[in-house]
Amino acid sequence: MKKIKKLLIGTLALCMTASMTACRSNGGGNKPNKDGTTDFTLQIYTGGYGADMWKYVVEMFEKDHPEYNVIPMYGNTVNDTMQDEWRDGNPPDFVYLDGTLEKETWLEEGMLYDFTEWLKTATVAGEEDVKITDRVMMDYAHKYTYDDGRTITFGMPLLLSSYGMWYDDALFTQKKWSVPSNYNELSAWVDSNATADTAALIYPGVYSGYLVQGMILPALAEVGDEFFDRVENARDADVYTSAEFKAVMNRFEKIVKKSNAVASCLSLDHTKSQMQWLNHKAAFIPNGLWLRKEMADLNAIPDGFEMRYAPSALNVEQQVIIASSQTCAIAEDAKNKEAALEFMRYLYRSDVAKKFAESSDSPSATNVELDATKVSDVLRYAQSVMNNPAYKRVLHVGSWGGVDSVFNQGVNSIVAGTKTVDEVCNELAAQARKQLA
């Protein structure tokens, strides 16, 4: 049955693509159809979060704008189906930037629209007194800088994904513990509260990237944007042996070397470490925003457990939330750019932003307050953390190649006491040099 479904979806996408190509090759584009409408085409990959949230906003847009013949192309394979259209200069008007795409090529060749000027005056549809830049967390918009120094905003954020430090608020209330917000508080917290029964921290040693992403990277991002860009993109080797990098790693080492700081977990995978955390073998666990759903699907969350998300406390002053964002874009050569820009205004309506969060079980990239009756209390709390202006917001767009695995192995070595911070930093620098050679 699943194979038949996929075949039908793929066939539908192919038919829509063929129809779209025929229309444009006949000079369709923005030329009115016989009924007076103009075509508006959308490429929407549904392999991640499904189509329901998109159908909601598309139907609303169609109702308000009968002047457009809206042609949404949904599917798990729509990106593959549409590749040749982009290459042949027949892109859709609107594209959801999820799944496998030739995004780098599109950017290099100037194929994506720059929202910069539009954003200066754009307002939310139906909420004309609300500017889109006031509704959206623009820190998570995707930008691209060309060789000539020109920077464009090409991807508008819709949904967020992030790592952080998770804890049980019910346990913290019972023990009268407070959640640390910086390194000094974290250090004191471990000294005062960590025990053999409930360690301060547990993480999946088999997948120690959770620890790197959830605890260490935010502290590195606190140093500064230029510094963090060098780190997460491995732009040079020297950054990994710099005083700033070592300062963060030394703070990490001091924490994990404390008595009862880390539960025995180097051999645990993500599920086993999460199960132990749910059984209070540790107070904190670094993990992603998918944690609640993952454990709820296993029916593993104990009654009364109040799962909460917080930014890393390895920072010195300001806590940082590093998040990746699901974004959307408009083709620079869109045949109906006017319709695409109008559709963008609908995506940031309060009801639409809430629908996207509800359907995806992910925080919205807007400052809306989620409906308590339609999402979990965990997602509502995570959304409130994301919306908190006290935290610095940093977009995760890094690609550091083999540095990733060396870093993951290195933090395990520091926890195990088999390598020093200097040794790990030298290994990171060596890997970066190898990549840059």
C-alpha positions as CSV (number, residue, x, y, z in Angstrom):
1,M,0.0,0.0,0.0
2,K,2.8,2.4,0.9
3,K,4.5,1.7,-2.5
4,I,1.2,2.5,-4.3
5,K,0.9,5.7,-2.3
6,K,4.4,6.8,-3.2
7,L,3.8,6.0,-6.8
8,L,0.7,8.0,-6.9
9,I,2.4,11.0,-5.2
10,G,5.3,10.8,-7.7
11,T,3.0,10.5,-10.7
12,L,0.9,13.5,-9.5
13,A,4.1,15.6,-9.1
14,L,5.3,14.6,-12.6
15,C,1.9,15.5,-14.1
16,M,1.9,18.9,-12.4
17,T,5.4,19.5,-13.6
18,A,4.6,18.6,-17.1
19,S,1.5,20.8,-17.0
20,M,3.6,23.7,-15.6
21,T,6.3,23.2,-18.2
22,A,3.8,23.2,-21.1
23,C,2.1,26.4,-19.8
24,R,5.4,28.2,-19.6
25,S,6.9,27.0,-22.8
26,N,3.7,28.3,-24.5
27,G,4.4,31.8,-23.1
28,G,2.1,31.2,-20.1
29,G,4.1,32.7,-17.2
30,N,2.2,35.7,-15.9
31,K,-0.1,35.8,-19.0
32,P,-3.7,35.4,-17.9
33,N,-5.5,32.1,-18.5
34,K,-8.8,31.9,-20.4
35,D,-10.7,32.4,-17.1
36,G,-8.6,35.6,-16.3
37,T,-6.5,34.0,-13.6
38,T,-2.7,33.8,-13.6
39,D,-0.8,30.8,-12.5
40,F,1.0,30.7,-9.1
41,T,3.3,27.6,-8.7
42,L,4.6,26.2,-5.4
43,Q,7.3,23.5,-4.8
44,I,6.6,21.9,-1.4
45,Y,8.6,18.9,-0.1
46,T,6.4,17.0,2.3
47,G,8.9,14.3,3.4
48,G,9.6,16.0,6.7
49,Y,6.4,17.4,8.1
50,G,3.7,16.3,5.7
51,A,1.3,18.5,3.7
52,D,-1.5,19.4,6.1
53,M,0.0,22.7,7.3
54,W,0.7,23.7,3.7
55,K,-2.8,22.8,2.6
56,Y,-4.2,25.0,5.4
57,V,-2.5,28.2,4.2
58,V,-2.9,27.4,0.5
59,E,-6.7,27.0,0.8
60,M,-6.9,30.2,2.7
61,F,-4.8,32.0,0.1
62,E,-6.9,30.6,-2.7
63,K,-10.1,31.8,-1.0
64,D,-8.8,35.3,-0.6
65,H,-7.2,35.5,-4.1
66,P,-9.4,34.0,-6.8
67,E,-7.4,36.0,-9.3
68,Y,-4.6,33.3,-9.0
69,N,-4.7,29.7,-10.3
70,V,-2.7,28.2,-7.4
71,I,-0.7,25.1,-8.5
72,P,0.9,23.5,-5.4
73,M,3.2,20.6,-6.1
74,Y,3.5,18.4,-3.0
75,G,5.4,15.2,-2.5
76,N,8.4,13.4,-1.1
77,T,10.1,13.4,-4.5
78,V,9.0,16.8,-5.8
79,N,12.5,18.2,-5.4
80,D,13.9,15.5,-7.7
81,T,11.1,16.0,-10.1
82,M,11.6,19.8,-10.3
83,Q,15.4,19.7,-10.7
84,D,15.3,20.1,-14.5
85,E,12.8,22.9,-14.3
86,W,15.3,24.9,-12.2
87,R,18.1,24.0,-14.6
88,D,16.1,25.0,-17.6
89,G,15.1,28.4,-16.3
90,N,11.5,27.3,-15.4
91,P,11.5,27.4,-11.6
92,P,8.3,27.5,-9.6
93,D,7.4,30.8,-8.1
94,F,7.7,29.6,-4.5
95,V,9.8,26.9,-2.9
96,Y,10.0,25.3,0.5
97,L,13.7,24.8,1.2
98,D,13.5,21.4,2.8
99,G,14.8,18.0,1.6
100,T,17.7,17.6,-0.9
101,L,18.0,20.7,-3.2
102,E,20.7,22.3,-5.4
103,K,20.6,25.4,-3.1
104,E,24.2,26.2,-3.4
105,T,24.0,26.3,-7.2
106,W,20.9,28.4,-7.1
107,L,22.6,30.9,-4.8
108,E,25.8,31.0,-6.8
109,E,23.8,31.6,-10.0
110,G,21.6,34.2,-8.4
111,M,18.4,32.2,-8.8
112,L,16.8,33.1,-5.4
113,Y,15.0,36.3,-4.6
114,D,16.5,38.8,-2.1
115,F,13.9,39.7,0.5
116,T,15.9,42.6,1.9
117,E,14.0,45.5,0.3
118,W,10.6,43.8,0.6
119,L,11.1,43.3,4.3
120,K,11.4,47.0,5.0
121,T,7.7,47.5,4.5
122,A,6.1,44.0,4.3
123,T,3.2,43.4,6.7
124,V,1.4,40.2,7.8
125,A,-1.8,39.4,5.8
126,G,-4.9,40.3,7.8
127,E,-2.7,41.9,10.4
128,E,-1.6,45.0,8.4
129,D,-0.4,46.8,11.6
130,V,2.2,44.0,12.2
131,K,5.5,44.1,10.2
132,I,6.9,40.8,9.2
133,T,10.2,41.7,10.7
134,D,8.4,42.2,14.1
135,R,6.6,38.9,13.9
136,V,9.6,36.7,12.7
137,M,12.8,35.9,14.5
138,M,14.9,37.3,11.7
139,D,18.1,36.0,13.4
140,Y,17.2,32.7,11.9
141,A,16.7,34.0,8.3
142,H,19.1,32.5,5.8
143,K,21.6,34.8,4.2
144,Y,24.2,34.5,1.5
145,T,27.3,36.7,0.8
146,Y,28.7,36.9,-2.7
147,D,32.3,37.4,-3.6
148,D,31.7,41.1,-4.1
149,G,30.6,41.5,-0.5
150,R,26.9,41.8,-1.3
151,T,24.7,39.9,1.2
152,I,21.1,38.8,0.4
153,T,18.4,37.4,2.6
154,F,17.1,34.4,0.6
155,G,15.4,32.1,3.1
156,M,12.6,33.2,5.4
157,P,12.3,31.0,8.5
158,L,9.2,29.1,9.4
159,L,10.1,26.4,12.0
160,L,13.0,25.9,14.4
161,S,15.1,23.0,15.6
162,S,17.7,23.3,18.4
163,Y,19.7,21.4,21.0
164,G,19.7,22.4,24.6
165,M,19.9,21.1,28.2
166,W,16.8,19.3,29.4
167,Y,15.6,18.8,33.0
168,D,12.6,17.6,35.0
169,D,10.9,20.6,36.4
170,A,9.0,18.5,38.9
171,L,12.3,17.1,40.3
172,F,13.8,20.6,40.5
173,T,10.7,21.9,42.3
174,Q,10.8,18.9,44.8
175,K,14.5,19.4,45.5
176,K,14.2,23.2,45.5
177,W,16.8,23.5,42.8
178,S,17.2,26.4,40.5
179,V,18.3,26.1,36.9
180,P,21.8,27.5,36.4
181,S,22.2,30.3,33.8
182,N,26.0,30.7,33.6
183,Y,29.2,28.8,34.3
184,N,29.7,30.0,37.8
185,E,26.1,28.9,38.7
186,L,26.6,25.6,37.0
187,S,29.8,24.9,38.8
188,A,28.2,25.7,42.1
189,W,25.1,23.6,41.2
190,V,27.2,20.5,40.6
191,D,29.1,21.0,43.8
192,S,25.9,21.3,45.9
193,N,23.5,19.0,44.2
194,A,25.1,16.2,42.2
195,T,25.1,12.8,43.9
196,A,25.9,9.2,43.1
197,D,22.2,8.5,42.6
198,T,21.5,11.6,40.5
199,A,24.5,12.9,38.6
200,A,24.5,16.4,37.2
201,L,24.7,15.3,33.5
202,I,24.1,12.3,31.3
203,Y,24.6,12.1,27.5
204,P,24.8,9.5,24.8
205,G,28.5,8.6,24.7
206,V,28.0,6.7,21.4
207,Y,26.6,9.9,19.9
208,S,28.5,12.5,21.8
209,G,27.6,15.1,19.2
210,Y,24.6,15.7,21.4
211,L,26.9,17.0,24.1
212,V,28.9,19.1,21.7
213,Q,25.7,20.7,20.1
214,G,23.7,21.1,23.3
215,M,26.4,22.2,25.8
216,I,29.6,23.3,24.2
217,L,28.7,25.1,20.9
218,P,26.4,27.7,22.6
219,A,29.3,28.7,24.8
220,L,31.6,29.0,21.8
221,A,28.9,31.1,20.0
222,E,28.9,33.5,23.0
223,V,32.5,34.6,22.1
224,G,31.3,36.3,18.9
225,D,29.8,35.8,15.5
226,E,33.0,35.9,13.5
227,F,34.7,33.6,15.9
228,F,31.8,31.1,15.9
229,D,31.7,31.2,12.1
230,R,35.4,30.1,12.0
231,V,34.6,27.3,14.5
232,E,31.5,25.8,13.0
233,N,32.7,26.1,9.4
234,A,36.4,25.1,10.1
235,R,37.5,28.2,8.2
236,D,41.0,28.0,9.7
237,A,42.9,25.6,12.0
238,D,44.2,28.2,14.4
239,V,40.8,28.9,15.9
240,Y,40.8,25.5,17.6
241,T,44.0,26.3,19.5
242,S,43.1,29.9,20.2
243,A,42.8,31.2,23.8
244,E,39.1,31.8,23.3
245,F,38.4,28.2,22.2
246,K,40.5,26.7,25.0
247,A,38.8,28.9,27.6
248,V,35.4,27.3,26.7
249,M,36.9,23.8,26.7
250,N,38.7,24.4,30.0
251,R,35.3,25.4,31.6
252,F,33.8,22.2,30.1
253,E,36.7,20.1,31.5
254,K,36.4,21.6,35.0
255,I,32.6,20.8,35.1
256,V,32.9,17.2,34.0
257,K,35.8,16.5,36.3
258,K,33.8,17.3,39.4
259,S,32.5,14.5,41.6
260,N,29.3,13.0,40.3
261,A,29.2,15.5,37.4
262,V,28.6,12.9,34.7
263,A,26.8,9.6,35.0
264,S,28.4,6.5,33.5
265,C,27.3,6.9,29.9
266,L,30.2,6.5,27.4
267,S,28.7,3.3,26.1
268,L,25.1,4.5,25.9
269,D,23.2,5.4,22.8
270,H,20.6,8.2,22.7
271,T,17.6,6.0,23.7
272,K,19.4,4.4,26.7
273,S,20.8,7.7,28.0
274,Q,17.3,9.3,27.7
275,M,15.7,6.4,29.6
276,Q,18.2,6.8,32.4
277,W,17.6,10.5,32.5
278,L,13.8,9.9,32.7
279,N,14.6,7.7,35.7
280,H,16.5,10.5,37.3
281,K,20.0,9.0,37.0
282,A,21.0,12.6,36.1
283,A,19.5,16.0,36.3
284,F,20.4,17.3,32.9
285,I,20.7,15.8,29.4
286,P,21.7,17.6,26.2
287,N,19.2,16.8,23.5
288,G,17.1,18.2,20.6
289,L,13.6,19.6,20.6
290,W,12.3,16.2,19.3
291,L,13.0,14.6,22.7
292,R,9.5,14.7,24.1
293,K,7.9,13.1,21.0
294,E,10.6,10.5,20.7
295,M,10.1,9.3,24.3
296,A,6.3,9.7,24.2
297,D,6.2,7.4,21.1
298,L,8.0,4.8,23.3
299,N,5.5,5.4,26.1
300,A,8.5,6.0,28.3
301,I,7.8,9.3,30.1
302,P,6.9,8.7,33.7
303,D,3.7,10.2,35.2
304,G,4.4,13.6,36.7
305,F,7.6,14.1,34.7
306,E,7.7,17.8,33.6
307,M,10.2,17.9,30.7
308,R,11.7,21.4,30.2
309,Y,14.3,22.9,27.8
310,A,17.0,25.4,28.7
311,P,20.0,26.9,27.0
312,S,23.5,25.7,27.9
313,A,24.9,27.2,31.1
314,L,28.5,26.9,30.1
315,N,28.5,30.6,29.1
316,V,30.1,33.3,31.1
317,E,27.5,36.1,30.7
318,Q,24.8,35.7,28.0
319,Q,23.1,32.4,27.2
320,V,22.9,31.5,23.6
321,I,20.3,29.5,21.6
322,I,21.7,28.0,18.4
323,A,19.0,26.9,16.1
324,S,18.6,25.7,12.6
325,S,15.6,26.9,10.7
326,Q,13.3,25.5,8.0
327,T,12.9,28.2,5.4
328,C,11.2,29.1,2.2
329,A,12.2,31.1,-0.8
330,I,11.0,32.7,-4.0
331,A,12.7,32.2,-7.4
332,E,14.4,35.3,-8.7
333,D,12.9,34.5,-12.1
334,A,9.5,33.7,-10.7
335,K,6.8,34.2,-13.3
336,N,4.4,35.4,-10.6
337,K,6.6,37.1,-8.0
338,E,3.7,39.3,-6.9
339,A,1.6,36.2,-5.9
340,A,4.6,34.6,-4.2
341,L,5.2,37.7,-2.1
342,E,1.6,37.9,-1.2
343,F,1.6,34.3,-0.2
344,M,4.7,35.0,2.1
345,R,2.5,37.5,4.0
346,Y,0.0,34.7,4.7
347,L,2.7,32.4,6.1
348,Y,3.2,34.7,9.1
349,R,-0.4,35.1,10.1
350,S,-0.8,34.1,13.8
351,D,-3.2,31.2,12.9
352,V,-0.8,29.9,10.2
353,A,2.3,30.1,12.4
354,K,0.4,28.2,15.1
355,K,-0.8,25.6,12.5
356,F,2.8,25.0,11.4
357,A,4.0,24.5,14.9
358,E,1.1,22.2,15.7
359,S,1.5,20.0,12.6
360,S,5.3,19.7,12.9
361,D,5.6,19.6,16.8
362,S,8.3,22.1,16.4
363,P,8.7,25.7,17.6
364,S,7.6,28.5,15.3
365,A,10.2,30.9,14.0
366,T,7.7,33.7,15.0
367,N,6.9,35.2,18.4
368,V,3.4,33.8,18.5
369,E,2.1,32.1,21.7
370,L,1.0,28.5,21.0
371,D,-2.5,27.2,21.9
372,A,-2.3,25.1,25.1
373,T,-5.1,22.9,23.8
374,K,-3.4,22.0,20.6
375,V,0.3,21.4,21.5
376,S,2.1,19.8,24.3
377,D,3.1,21.8,27.3
378,V,6.7,20.9,26.5
379,L,6.5,22.6,23.0
380,R,4.7,25.6,24.6
381,Y,7.6,26.0,27.1
382,A,10.2,25.5,24.4
383,Q,8.5,28.2,22.3
384,S,8.6,30.6,25.2
385,V,12.3,29.9,25.6
386,M,12.9,30.5,21.9
387,N,10.9,33.8,22.2
388,N,12.8,35.0,25.2
389,P,14.8,38.2,24.2
390,A,17.2,37.6,27.1
391,Y,18.9,34.9,25.0
392,K,21.2,35.6,22.1
393,R,19.9,33.8,18.9
394,V,22.4,32.3,16.5
395,L,21.6,30.5,13.3
396,H,23.3,27.1,12.8
397,V,24.6,26.9,9.3
398,G,27.9,25.2,9.9
399,S,29.6,22.5,7.9
400,W,32.9,21.5,9.4
401,G,33.4,18.2,7.8
402,G,35.7,15.7,9.6
403,V,36.2,18.2,12.5
404,D,32.8,16.9,13.7
405,S,33.8,13.4,14.5
406,V,37.2,14.5,16.0
407,F,35.3,16.9,18.3
408,N,32.8,14.2,19.3
409,Q,35.6,11.8,20.1
410,G,37.5,14.5,21.9
411,V,34.8,15.4,24.4
412,N,34.5,11.7,25.3
413,S,38.2,11.6,25.9
414,I,38.0,14.6,28.2
415,V,35.1,13.1,30.1
416,A,37.0,9.8,30.4
417,G,40.2,11.6,31.5
418,T,42.3,10.0,28.7
419,K,43.1,13.3,26.9
420,T,43.7,16.9,28.0
421,V,42.0,19.9,26.5
422,D,45.3,20.9,24.8
423,E,45.5,17.4,23.1
424,V,41.9,17.6,21.9
425,C,42.4,21.1,20.6
426,N,45.6,20.1,18.7
427,E,43.7,17.2,17.1
428,L,40.9,19.5,16.0
429,A,43.5,21.9,14.5
430,A,45.2,19.0,12.7
431,Q,41.9,17.8,11.2
432,A,41.1,21.3,10.1
433,R,44.5,21.7,8.4
434,K,44.0,18.4,6.6
435,Q,40.6,19.6,5.3
436,L,42.0,23.0,4.2
437,A,45.1,21.6,2.5
